[in-house]
């Protein structure tokens, strides 16, 4: 299942942090699709920490991620490939 996430600031500068509406436990491996100037990328990541946050009245989950691998995304619609 594809879920949108939002990149969040990592104050330590040591990793990738996203905000998600889904609670995902530490240790879970995920695929993250990013679109940028270099084109779409597929990142395999592992959740190393998860903390709930309240943002504008909504409960979100701040996920600190460890990047396992990065590759160009093959599919135009990445979510269609995994759904």
HTML snippet that shows the backbone in 3Dmol.js (N, CA, C, O; Angstrom):
<script src="https://3Dmol.org/build/3Dmol-min.js"></script>
<div id="view" style="width:600px;height:400px;position:relative"></div>
<script>
const pdb = `
ATOM      1  N   UNK A   1       0.842  -1.167   0.000  1.00  0.00           N
ATOM      2  CA  UNK A   1       0.000   0.000   0.000  1.00  0.00           C
ATOM      3  C   UNK A   1       0.898   1.244   0.000  1.00  0.00           C
ATOM      4  O   UNK A   1       1.851   1.328   0.775  1.00  0.00           O
ATOM      5  N   UNK A   2       0.596   2.173  -0.845  1.00  0.00           N
ATOM      6  CA  UNK A   2       1.341   3.436  -0.896  1.00  0.00           C
ATOM      7  C   UNK A   2       0.678   4.470   0.000  1.00  0.00           C
ATOM      8  O   UNK A   2      -0.546   4.601   0.032  1.00  0.00           O
ATOM      9  N   UNK A   3       1.513   5.197   0.724  1.00  0.00           N
ATOM     10  CA  UNK A   3       1.045   6.282   1.573  1.00  0.00           C
ATOM     11  C   UNK A   3       1.950   7.475   1.341  1.00  0.00           C
ATOM     12  O   UNK A   3       3.169   7.325   1.252  1.00  0.00           O
ATOM     13  N   UNK A   4       1.366   8.656   1.243  1.00  0.00           N
ATOM     14  CA  UNK A   4       2.224   9.836   1.108  1.00  0.00           C
ATOM     15  C   UNK A   4       2.915  10.145   2.431  1.00  0.00           C
ATOM     16  O   UNK A   4       2.343   9.951   3.504  1.00  0.00           O
ATOM     17  N   UNK A   5       4.143  10.625   2.343  1.00  0.00           N
ATOM     18  CA  UNK A   5       4.884  11.082   3.513  1.00  0.00           C
ATOM     19  C   UNK A   5       5.448  12.460   3.189  1.00  0.00           C
ATOM     20  O   UNK A   5       5.523  12.868   2.030  1.00  0.00           O
ATOM     21  N   UNK A   6       5.833  13.147   4.223  1.00  0.00           N
ATOM     22  CA  UNK A   6       6.422  14.474   4.049  1.00  0.00           C
ATOM     23  C   UNK A   6       7.797  14.475   4.696  1.00  0.00           C
ATOM     24  O   UNK A   6       7.952  14.043   5.838  1.00  0.00           O
ATOM     25  N   UNK A   7       8.796  14.960   3.966  1.00  0.00           N
ATOM     26  CA  UNK A   7      10.131  15.059   4.540  1.00  0.00           C
ATOM     27  C   UNK A   7      10.109  16.040   5.694  1.00  0.00           C
ATOM     28  O   UNK A   7       9.440  17.072   5.629  1.00  0.00           O
ATOM     29  N   UNK A   8      10.834  15.720   6.741  1.00  0.00           N
ATOM     30  CA  UNK A   8      10.916  16.570   7.918  1.00  0.00           C
ATOM     31  C   UNK A   8      12.377  16.925   8.163  1.00  0.00           C
ATOM     32  O   UNK A   8      13.281  16.219   7.717  1.00  0.00           O
ATOM     33  N   UNK A   9      12.594  18.000   8.861  1.00  0.00           N
ATOM     34  CA  UNK A   9      13.952  18.442   9.159  1.00  0.00           C
ATOM     35  C   UNK A   9      14.594  17.504  10.173  1.00  0.00           C
ATOM     36  O   UNK A   9      14.010  17.183  11.209  1.00  0.00           O
ATOM     37  N   UNK A  10      15.797  17.077   9.852  1.00  0.00           N
ATOM     38  CA  UNK A  10      16.592  16.265  10.779  1.00  0.00           C
ATOM     39  C   UNK A  10      17.646  17.182  11.377  1.00  0.00           C
ATOM     40  O   UNK A  10      18.641  17.505  10.729  1.00  0.00           O
ATOM     41  N   UNK A  11      17.422  17.594  12.603  1.00  0.00           N
ATOM     42  CA  UNK A  11      18.307  18.578  13.236  1.00  0.00           C
ATOM     43  C   UNK A  11      19.743  18.093  13.385  1.00  0.00           C
ATOM     44  O   UNK A  11      20.668  18.904  13.429  1.00  0.00           O
ATOM     45  N   UNK A  12      19.938  16.789  13.463  1.00  0.00           N
ATOM     46  CA  UNK A  12      21.296  16.267  13.610  1.00  0.00           C
ATOM     47  C   UNK A  12      22.009  16.179  12.263  1.00  0.00           C
ATOM     48  O   UNK A  12      23.238  16.124  12.211  1.00  0.00           O
ATOM     49  N   UNK A  13      21.245  16.165  11.180  1.00  0.00           N
ATOM     50  CA  UNK A  13      21.835  16.054   9.854  1.00  0.00           C
ATOM     51  C   UNK A  13      22.373  14.671   9.553  1.00  0.00           C
ATOM     52  O   UNK A  13      23.127  14.494   8.596  1.00  0.00           O
ATOM     53  N   UNK A  14      21.999  13.691  10.355  1.00  0.00           N
ATOM     54  CA  UNK A  14      22.587  12.359  10.222  1.00  0.00           C
ATOM     55  C   UNK A  14      21.684  11.345   9.535  1.00  0.00           C
ATOM     56  O   UNK A  14      22.044  10.171   9.453  1.00  0.00           O
ATOM     57  N   UNK A  15      20.534  11.756   9.044  1.00  0.00           N
ATOM     58  CA  UNK A  15      19.665  10.759   8.445  1.00  0.00           C
ATOM     59  C   UNK A  15      18.491  11.368   7.716  1.00  0.00           C
ATOM     60  O   UNK A  15      18.429  12.579   7.502  1.00  0.00           O
ATOM     61  N   UNK A  16      17.581  10.529   7.348  1.00  0.00           N
ATOM     62  CA  UNK A  16      16.381  10.909   6.635  1.00  0.00           C
ATOM     63  C   UNK A  16      15.208  10.779   7.596  1.00  0.00           C
ATOM     64  O   UNK A  16      15.057   9.756   8.264  1.00  0.00           O
ATOM     65  N   UNK A  17      14.379  11.812   7.666  1.00  0.00           N
ATOM     66  CA  UNK A  17      13.227  11.800   8.564  1.00  0.00           C
ATOM     67  C   UNK A  17      11.995  12.173   7.760  1.00  0.00           C
ATOM     68  O   UNK A  17      12.010  13.134   6.991  1.00  0.00           O
ATOM     69  N   UNK A  18      10.913  11.396   7.942  1.00  0.00           N
ATOM     70  CA  UNK A  18       9.649  11.693   7.276  1.00  0.00           C
ATOM     71  C   UNK A  18       8.524  11.716   8.301  1.00  0.00           C
ATOM     72  O   UNK A  18       8.626  11.138   9.383  1.00  0.00           O
ATOM     73  N   UNK A  19       7.445  12.404   7.928  1.00  0.00           N
ATOM     74  CA  UNK A  19       6.208  12.392   8.713  1.00  0.00           C
ATOM     75  C   UNK A  19       5.186  11.571   7.947  1.00  0.00           C
ATOM     76  O   UNK A  19       5.000  11.763   6.746  1.00  0.00           O
ATOM     77  N   UNK A  20       4.525  10.657   8.643  1.00  0.00           N
ATOM     78  CA  UNK A  20       3.556   9.762   8.024  1.00  0.00           C
ATOM     79  C   UNK A  20       2.293   9.714   8.876  1.00  0.00           C
ATOM     80  O   UNK A  20       2.345   9.919  10.088  1.00  0.00           O
ATOM     81  N   UNK A  21       1.161   9.443   8.237  1.00  0.00           N
ATOM     82  CA  UNK A  21      -0.065   9.261   9.019  1.00  0.00           C
ATOM     83  C   UNK A  21      -0.167   7.830   9.548  1.00  0.00           C
ATOM     84  O   UNK A  21      -1.075   7.516  10.318  1.00  0.00           O
ATOM     85  N   UNK A  22       0.759   6.966   9.139  1.00  0.00           N
ATOM     86  CA  UNK A  22       0.746   5.566   9.572  1.00  0.00           C
ATOM     87  C   UNK A  22       1.800   5.328  10.648  1.00  0.00           C
ATOM     88  O   UNK A  22       2.928   5.813  10.549  1.00  0.00           O
ATOM     89  N   UNK A  23       1.419   4.580  11.666  1.00  0.00           N
ATOM     90  CA  UNK A  23       2.372   4.160  12.694  1.00  0.00           C
ATOM     91  C   UNK A  23       3.143   2.972  12.151  1.00  0.00           C
ATOM     92  O   UNK A  23       2.554   1.938  11.833  1.00  0.00           O
ATOM     93  N   UNK A  24       4.457   3.112  12.043  1.00  0.00           N
ATOM     94  CA  UNK A  24       5.290   2.044  11.510  1.00  0.00           C
ATOM     95  C   UNK A  24       6.372   1.752  12.542  1.00  0.00           C
ATOM     96  O   UNK A  24       7.097   2.663  12.942  1.00  0.00           O
ATOM     97  N   UNK A  25       6.494   0.520  12.975  1.00  0.00           N
ATOM     98  CA  UNK A  25       7.447   0.199  14.046  1.00  0.00           C
ATOM     99  C   UNK A  25       8.896   0.229  13.587  1.00  0.00           C
ATOM    100  O   UNK A  25       9.198   0.010  12.413  1.00  0.00           O
ATOM    101  N   UNK A  26       9.782   0.504  14.530  1.00  0.00           N
ATOM    102  CA  UNK A  26      11.217   0.423  14.267  1.00  0.00           C
ATOM    103  C   UNK A  26      11.549  -0.986  13.794  1.00  0.00           C
ATOM    104  O   UNK A  26      10.996  -1.968  14.288  1.00  0.00           O
ATOM    105  N   UNK A  27      12.453  -1.068  12.839  1.00  0.00           N
ATOM    106  CA  UNK A  27      12.845  -2.356  12.283  1.00  0.00           C
ATOM    107  C   UNK A  27      12.155  -2.684  10.974  1.00  0.00           C
ATOM    108  O   UNK A  27      12.643  -3.521  10.214  1.00  0.00           O
ATOM    109  N   UNK A  28      11.030  -2.041  10.694  1.00  0.00           N
ATOM    110  CA  UNK A  28      10.280  -2.293   9.459  1.00  0.00           C
ATOM    111  C   UNK A  28      11.075  -1.768   8.262  1.00  0.00           C
ATOM    112  O   UNK A  28      11.654  -0.683   8.322  1.00  0.00           O
ATOM    113  N   UNK A  29      11.099  -2.548   7.171  1.00  0.00           N
ATOM    114  CA  UNK A  29      11.741  -2.118   5.931  1.00  0.00           C
ATOM    115  C   UNK A  29      10.675  -1.643   4.959  1.00  0.00           C
ATOM    116  O   UNK A  29       9.625  -2.269   4.814  1.00  0.00           O
ATOM    117  N   UNK A  30      10.960  -0.519   4.290  1.00  0.00           N
ATOM    118  CA  UNK A  30       9.999   0.124   3.397  1.00  0.00           C
ATOM    119  C   UNK A  30      10.673   0.532   2.102  1.00  0.00           C
ATOM    120  O   UNK A  30      11.899   0.554   2.002  1.00  0.00           O
ATOM    121  N   UNK A  31       9.855   0.855   1.115  1.00  0.00           N
ATOM    122  CA  UNK A  31      10.336   1.467  -0.116  1.00  0.00           C
ATOM    123  C   UNK A  31       9.793   2.882  -0.149  1.00  0.00           C
ATOM    124  O   UNK A  31       8.592   3.099   0.011  1.00  0.00           O
ATOM    125  N   UNK A  32      10.675   3.839  -0.357  1.00  0.00           N
ATOM    126  CA  UNK A  32      10.309   5.250  -0.406  1.00  0.00           C
ATOM    127  C   UNK A  32      10.599   5.755  -1.807  1.00  0.00           C
ATOM    128  O   UNK A  32      11.723   5.624  -2.293  1.00  0.00           O
ATOM    129  N   UNK A  33       9.593   6.333  -2.467  1.00  0.00           N
ATOM    130  CA  UNK A  33       9.764   6.887  -3.803  1.00  0.00           C
ATOM    131  C   UNK A  33       9.880   8.395  -3.692  1.00  0.00           C
ATOM    132  O   UNK A  33       9.011   9.048  -3.115  1.00  0.00           O
ATOM    133  N   UNK A  34      10.956   8.954  -4.247  1.00  0.00           N
ATOM    134  CA  UNK A  34      11.182  10.395  -4.232  1.00  0.00           C
ATOM    135  C   UNK A  34      11.255  10.897  -5.659  1.00  0.00           C
ATOM    136  O   UNK A  34      11.798  10.227  -6.538  1.00  0.00           O
ATOM    137  N   UNK A  35      10.706  12.082  -5.885  1.00  0.00           N
ATOM    138  CA  UNK A  35      10.788  12.711  -7.193  1.00  0.00           C
ATOM    139  C   UNK A  35      11.510  14.026  -7.024  1.00  0.00           C
ATOM    140  O   UNK A  35      11.133  14.849  -6.189  1.00  0.00           O
ATOM    141  N   UNK A  36      12.542  14.225  -7.810  1.00  0.00           N
ATOM    142  CA  UNK A  36      13.324  15.453  -7.727  1.00  0.00           C
ATOM    143  C   UNK A  36      13.858  15.840  -9.086  1.00  0.00           C
ATOM    144  O   UNK A  36      13.447  15.288 -10.106  1.00  0.00           O
ATOM    145  N   UNK A  37      14.770  16.787  -9.098  1.00  0.00           N
ATOM    146  CA  UNK A  37      15.342  17.296 -10.339  1.00  0.00           C
ATOM    147  C   UNK A  37      16.073  16.197 -11.118  1.00  0.00           C
ATOM    148  O   UNK A  37      16.122  16.235 -12.348  1.00  0.00           O
ATOM    149  N   UNK A  38      16.634  15.234 -10.413  1.00  0.00           N
ATOM    150  CA  UNK A  38      17.361  14.144 -11.069  1.00  0.00           C
ATOM    151  C   UNK A  38      16.426  13.044 -11.573  1.00  0.00           C
ATOM    152  O   UNK A  38      16.880  12.068 -12.171  1.00  0.00           O
ATOM    153  N   UNK A  39      15.131  13.200 -11.334  1.00  0.00           N
ATOM    154  CA  UNK A  39      14.169  12.180 -11.735  1.00  0.00           C
ATOM    155  C   UNK A  39      13.721  11.361 -10.540  1.00  0.00           C
ATOM    156  O   UNK A  39      14.176  11.594  -9.420  1.00  0.00           O
ATOM    157  N   UNK A  40      12.826  10.397 -10.770  1.00  0.00           N
ATOM    158  CA  UNK A  40      12.315   9.588  -9.658  1.00  0.00           C
ATOM    159  C   UNK A  40      13.346   8.597  -9.139  1.00  0.00           C
ATOM    160  O   UNK A  40      14.076   7.971  -9.908  1.00  0.00           O
ATOM    161  N   UNK A  41      13.389   8.468  -7.815  1.00  0.00           N
ATOM    162  CA  UNK A  41      14.300   7.533  -7.161  1.00  0.00           C
ATOM    163  C   UNK A  41      13.511   6.583  -6.278  1.00  0.00           C
ATOM    164  O   UNK A  41      12.468   6.943  -5.732  1.00  0.00           O
ATOM    165  N   UNK A  42      14.017   5.375  -6.145  1.00  0.00           N
ATOM    166  CA  UNK A  42      13.446   4.369  -5.254  1.00  0.00           C
ATOM    167  C   UNK A  42      14.469   4.098  -4.156  1.00  0.00           C
ATOM    168  O   UNK A  42      15.573   3.626  -4.429  1.00  0.00           O
ATOM    169  N   UNK A  43      14.099   4.395  -2.921  1.00  0.00           N
ATOM    170  CA  UNK A  43      14.984   4.170  -1.779  1.00  0.00           C
ATOM    171  C   UNK A  43      14.441   3.021  -0.950  1.00  0.00           C
ATOM    172  O   UNK A  43      13.265   3.017  -0.586  1.00  0.00           O
ATOM    173  N   UNK A  44      15.280   2.057  -0.652  1.00  0.00           N
ATOM    174  CA  UNK A  44      14.925   1.020   0.319  1.00  0.00           C
ATOM    175  C   UNK A  44      15.431   1.541   1.653  1.00  0.00           C
ATOM    176  O   UNK A  44      16.604   1.893   1.783  1.00  0.00           O
ATOM    177  N   UNK A  45      14.553   1.592   2.638  1.00  0.00           N
ATOM    178  CA  UNK A  45      14.892   2.180   3.929  1.00  0.00           C
ATOM    179  C   UNK A  45      14.449   1.265   5.058  1.00  0.00           C
ATOM    180  O   UNK A  45      13.618   0.376   4.873  1.00  0.00           O
ATOM    181  N   UNK A  46      15.019   1.502   6.226  1.00  0.00           N
ATOM    182  CA  UNK A  46      14.625   0.783   7.440  1.00  0.00           C
ATOM    183  C   UNK A  46      14.295   1.824   8.493  1.00  0.00           C
ATOM    184  O   UNK A  46      15.049   2.778   8.684  1.00  0.00           O
ATOM    185  N   UNK A  47      13.174   1.647   9.176  1.00  0.00           N
ATOM    186  CA  UNK A  47      12.772   2.555  10.244  1.00  0.00           C
ATOM    187  C   UNK A  47      13.655   2.274  11.457  1.00  0.00           C
ATOM    188  O   UNK A  47      13.676   1.158  11.977  1.00  0.00           O
ATOM    189  N   UNK A  48      14.385   3.302  11.903  1.00  0.00           N
ATOM    190  CA  UNK A  48      15.244   3.088  13.070  1.00  0.00           C
ATOM    191  C   UNK A  48      14.650   3.716  14.328  1.00  0.00           C
ATOM    192  O   UNK A  48      15.065   3.386  15.439  1.00  0.00           O
ATOM    193  N   UNK A  49      13.687   4.613  14.163  1.00  0.00           N
ATOM    194  CA  UNK A  49      12.979   5.180  15.315  1.00  0.00           C
ATOM    195  C   UNK A  49      11.658   5.760  14.828  1.00  0.00           C
ATOM    196  O   UNK A  49      11.563   6.260  13.707  1.00  0.00           O
ATOM    197  N   UNK A  50      10.644   5.690  15.680  1.00  0.00           N
ATOM    198  CA  UNK A  50       9.325   6.227  15.354  1.00  0.00           C
ATOM    199  C   UNK A  50       8.750   6.905  16.589  1.00  0.00           C
ATOM    200  O   UNK A  50       8.745   6.338  17.682  1.00  0.00           O
ATOM    201  N   UNK A  51       8.263   8.129  16.395  1.00  0.00           N
ATOM    202  CA  UNK A  51       7.668   8.869  17.500  1.00  0.00           C
ATOM    203  C   UNK A  51       6.406   9.569  17.022  1.00  0.00           C
ATOM    204  O   UNK A  51       6.413  10.186  15.957  1.00  0.00           O
ATOM    205  N   UNK A  52       5.317   9.485  17.793  1.00  0.00           N
ATOM    206  CA  UNK A  52       4.107  10.225  17.411  1.00  0.00           C
ATOM    207  C   UNK A  52       4.310  11.719  17.644  1.00  0.00           C
ATOM    208  O   UNK A  52       5.011  12.129  18.570  1.00  0.00           O
ATOM    209  N   UNK A  53       3.690  12.515  16.794  1.00  0.00           N
ATOM    210  CA  UNK A  53       3.734  13.977  16.905  1.00  0.00           C
ATOM    211  C   UNK A  53       2.342  14.510  16.624  1.00  0.00           C
ATOM    212  O   UNK A  53       1.590  13.919  15.848  1.00  0.00           O
ATOM    213  N   UNK A  54       1.999  15.620  17.247  1.00  0.00           N
ATOM    214  CA  UNK A  54       0.743  16.287  16.922  1.00  0.00           C
ATOM    215  C   UNK A  54       1.098  17.533  16.125  1.00  0.00           C
ATOM    216  O   UNK A  54       1.864  18.379  16.586  1.00  0.00           O
ATOM    217  N   UNK A  55       0.538  17.639  14.924  1.00  0.00           N
ATOM    218  CA  UNK A  55       0.801  18.758  14.035  1.00  0.00           C
ATOM    219  C   UNK A  55      -0.521  19.278  13.516  1.00  0.00           C
ATOM    220  O   UNK A  55      -1.243  18.583  12.801  1.00  0.00           O
ATOM    221  N   UNK A  56      -0.827  20.505  13.883  1.00  0.00           N
ATOM    222  CA  UNK A  56      -2.093  21.139  13.474  1.00  0.00           C
ATOM    223  C   UNK A  56      -3.294  20.272  13.834  1.00  0.00           C
ATOM    224  O   UNK A  56      -4.234  20.144  13.050  1.00  0.00           O
ATOM    225  N   UNK A  57      -3.259  19.687  15.010  1.00  0.00           N
ATOM    226  CA  UNK A  57      -4.379  18.900  15.520  1.00  0.00           C
ATOM    227  C   UNK A  57      -4.444  17.465  15.020  1.00  0.00           C
ATOM    228  O   UNK A  57      -5.347  16.722  15.404  1.00  0.00           O
ATOM    229  N   UNK A  58      -3.510  17.062  14.176  1.00  0.00           N
ATOM    230  CA  UNK A  58      -3.510  15.699  13.644  1.00  0.00           C
ATOM    231  C   UNK A  58      -2.331  14.911  14.223  1.00  0.00           C
ATOM    232  O   UNK A  58      -1.250  15.460  14.438  1.00  0.00           O
ATOM    233  N   UNK A  59      -2.555  13.630  14.470  1.00  0.00           N
ATOM    234  CA  UNK A  59      -1.477  12.771  14.948  1.00  0.00           C
ATOM    235  C   UNK A  59      -0.704  12.259  13.728  1.00  0.00           C
ATOM    236  O   UNK A  59      -1.263  11.605  12.848  1.00  0.00           O
ATOM    237  N   UNK A  60       0.580  12.568  13.702  1.00  0.00           N
ATOM    238  CA  UNK A  60       1.476  12.070  12.664  1.00  0.00           C
ATOM    239  C   UNK A  60       2.596  11.296  13.336  1.00  0.00           C
ATOM    240  O   UNK A  60       2.802  11.410  14.544  1.00  0.00           O
ATOM    241  N   UNK A  61       3.303  10.527  12.569  1.00  0.00           N
ATOM    242  CA  UNK A  61       4.385   9.710  13.102  1.00  0.00           C
ATOM    243  C   UNK A  61       5.682  10.154  12.440  1.00  0.00           C
ATOM    244  O   UNK A  61       5.808  10.147  11.216  1.00  0.00           O
ATOM    245  N   UNK A  62       6.641  10.538  13.274  1.00  0.00           N
ATOM    246  CA  UNK A  62       7.952  10.983  12.786  1.00  0.00           C
ATOM    247  C   UNK A  62       8.839   9.757  12.728  1.00  0.00           C
ATOM    248  O   UNK A  62       9.150   9.145  13.750  1.00  0.00           O
ATOM    249  N   UNK A  63       9.240   9.407  11.517  1.00  0.00           N
ATOM    250  CA  UNK A  63      10.016   8.202  11.283  1.00  0.00           C
ATOM    251  C   UNK A  63      11.444   8.575  10.905  1.00  0.00           C
ATOM    252  O   UNK A  63      11.662   9.265   9.909  1.00  0.00           O
ATOM    253  N   UNK A  64      12.412   8.127  11.688  1.00  0.00           N
ATOM    254  CA  UNK A  64      13.827   8.297  11.334  1.00  0.00           C
ATOM    255  C   UNK A  64      14.223   7.058  10.540  1.00  0.00           C
ATOM    256  O   UNK A  64      14.032   5.930  10.993  1.00  0.00           O
ATOM    257  N   UNK A  65      14.778   7.281   9.350  1.00  0.00           N
ATOM    258  CA  UNK A  65      15.044   6.195   8.426  1.00  0.00           C
ATOM    259  C   UNK A  65      16.533   6.027   8.164  1.00  0.00           C
ATOM    260  O   UNK A  65      17.285   7.001   8.121  1.00  0.00           O
ATOM    261  N   UNK A  66      16.938   4.799   7.992  1.00  0.00           N
ATOM    262  CA  UNK A  66      18.280   4.456   7.546  1.00  0.00           C
ATOM    263  C   UNK A  66      18.151   4.017   6.090  1.00  0.00           C
ATOM    264  O   UNK A  66      17.349   3.136   5.781  1.00  0.00           O
ATOM    265  N   UNK A  67      18.925   4.616   5.199  1.00  0.00           N
ATOM    266  CA  UNK A  67      18.848   4.274   3.776  1.00  0.00           C
ATOM    267  C   UNK A  67      19.679   3.019   3.521  1.00  0.00           C
ATOM    268  O   UNK A  67      20.870   2.976   3.828  1.00  0.00           O
ATOM    269  N   UNK A  68      19.032   2.000   2.955  1.00  0.00           N
ATOM    270  CA  UNK A  68      19.694   0.737   2.642  1.00  0.00           C
ATOM    271  C   UNK A  68      20.213   0.722   1.211  1.00  0.00           C
ATOM    272  O   UNK A  68      21.300   0.208   0.949  1.00  0.00           O
ATOM    273  N   UNK A  69      19.432   1.291   0.274  1.00  0.00           N
ATOM    274  CA  UNK A  69      19.858   1.351  -1.126  1.00  0.00           C
ATOM    275  C   UNK A  69      19.076   2.439  -1.850  1.00  0.00           C
ATOM    276  O   UNK A  69      17.976   2.815  -1.447  1.00  0.00           O
ATOM    277  N   UNK A  70      19.681   2.938  -2.939  1.00  0.00           N
ATOM    278  CA  UNK A  70      19.051   3.959  -3.782  1.00  0.00           C
ATOM    279  C   UNK A  70      19.203   3.509  -5.229  1.00  0.00           C
ATOM    280  O   UNK A  70      20.283   3.096  -5.651  1.00  0.00           O
ATOM    281  N   UNK A  71      18.103   3.595  -5.987  1.00  0.00           N
ATOM    282  CA  UNK A  71      18.137   3.233  -7.407  1.00  0.00           C
ATOM    283  C   UNK A  71      17.146   4.116  -8.159  1.00  0.00           C
ATOM    284  O   UNK A  71      16.201   4.630  -7.561  1.00  0.00           O
ATOM    285  N   UNK A  72      17.353   4.296  -9.457  1.00  0.00           N
ATOM    286  CA  UNK A  72      16.349   5.021 -10.241  1.00  0.00           C
ATOM    287  C   UNK A  72      15.026   4.254 -10.197  1.00  0.00           C
ATOM    288  O   UNK A  72      15.018   3.026 -10.289  1.00  0.00           O
ATOM    289  N   UNK A  73      13.919   4.967 -10.057  1.00  0.00           N
ATOM    290  CA  UNK A  73      12.602   4.317 -10.076  1.00  0.00           C
ATOM    291  C   UNK A  73      12.275   3.950 -11.515  1.00  0.00           C
ATOM    292  O   UNK A  73      12.441   4.769 -12.418  1.00  0.00           O
ATOM    293  N   UNK A  74      11.816   2.736 -11.731  1.00  0.00           N
ATOM    294  CA  UNK A  74      11.540   2.244 -13.083  1.00  0.00           C
ATOM    295  C   UNK A  74      10.161   2.669 -13.552  1.00  0.00           C
ATOM    296  O   UNK A  74       9.990   3.044 -14.712  1.00  0.00           O
ATOM    297  N   UNK A  75       9.194   2.617 -12.684  1.00  0.00           N
ATOM    298  CA  UNK A  75       7.806   2.916 -13.047  1.00  0.00           C
ATOM    299  C   UNK A  75       7.537   4.410 -13.022  1.00  0.00           C
ATOM    300  O   UNK A  75       8.047   5.120 -12.155  1.00  0.00           O
ATOM    301  N   UNK A  76       6.738   4.892 -13.969  1.00  0.00           N
ATOM    302  CA  UNK A  76       6.296   6.288 -13.953  1.00  0.00           C
ATOM    303  C   UNK A  76       5.430   6.541 -12.714  1.00  0.00           C
ATOM    304  O   UNK A  76       5.616   7.528 -12.002  1.00  0.00           O
ATOM    305  N   UNK A  77       4.487   5.635 -12.476  1.00  0.00           N
ATOM    306  CA  UNK A  77       3.621   5.741 -11.303  1.00  0.00           C
ATOM    307  C   UNK A  77       4.066   4.670 -10.329  1.00  0.00           C
ATOM    308  O   UNK A  77       3.604   3.531 -10.391  1.00  0.00           O
ATOM    309  N   UNK A  78       4.970   5.041  -9.425  1.00  0.00           N
ATOM    310  CA  UNK A  78       5.593   4.077  -8.516  1.00  0.00           C
ATOM    311  C   UNK A  78       4.571   3.361  -7.652  1.00  0.00           C
ATOM    312  O   UNK A  78       4.717   2.167  -7.393  1.00  0.00           O
ATOM    313  N   UNK A  79       3.543   4.060  -7.201  1.00  0.00           N
ATOM    314  CA  UNK A  79       2.546   3.413  -6.348  1.00  0.00           C
ATOM    315  C   UNK A  79       1.760   2.350  -7.104  1.00  0.00           C
ATOM    316  O   UNK A  79       1.358   1.348  -6.512  1.00  0.00           O
ATOM    317  N   UNK A  80       1.539   2.542  -8.367  1.00  0.00           N
ATOM    318  CA  UNK A  80       0.841   1.536  -9.164  1.00  0.00           C
ATOM    319  C   UNK A  80       1.658   0.244  -9.214  1.00  0.00           C
ATOM    320  O   UNK A  80       1.100  -0.848  -9.320  1.00  0.00           O
ATOM    321  N   UNK A  81       2.976   0.378  -9.136  1.00  0.00           N
ATOM    322  CA  UNK A  81       3.837  -0.804  -9.210  1.00  0.00           C
ATOM    323  C   UNK A  81       3.774  -1.642  -7.942  1.00  0.00           C
ATOM    324  O   UNK A  81       4.013  -2.849  -7.989  1.00  0.00           O
ATOM    325  N   UNK A  82       3.451  -1.012  -6.792  1.00  0.00           N
ATOM    326  CA  UNK A  82       3.456  -1.754  -5.533  1.00  0.00           C
ATOM    327  C   UNK A  82       2.059  -2.027  -5.001  1.00  0.00           C
ATOM    328  O   UNK A  82       1.907  -2.889  -4.135  1.00  0.00           O
ATOM    329  N   UNK A  83       1.056  -1.350  -5.467  1.00  0.00           N
ATOM    330  CA  UNK A  83      -0.321  -1.584  -4.990  1.00  0.00           C
ATOM    331  C   UNK A  83      -0.919  -2.817  -5.604  1.00  0.00           C
ATOM    332  O   UNK A  83      -2.065  -3.158  -5.312  1.00  0.00           O
TER     333      UNK A  83
END
`;
const viewer = $3Dmol.createViewer("view");
viewer.addModel(pdb, "pdb");
viewer.setStyle({}, {cartoon: {color: "spectrum"}});
viewer.zoomTo();
viewer.render();
</script>
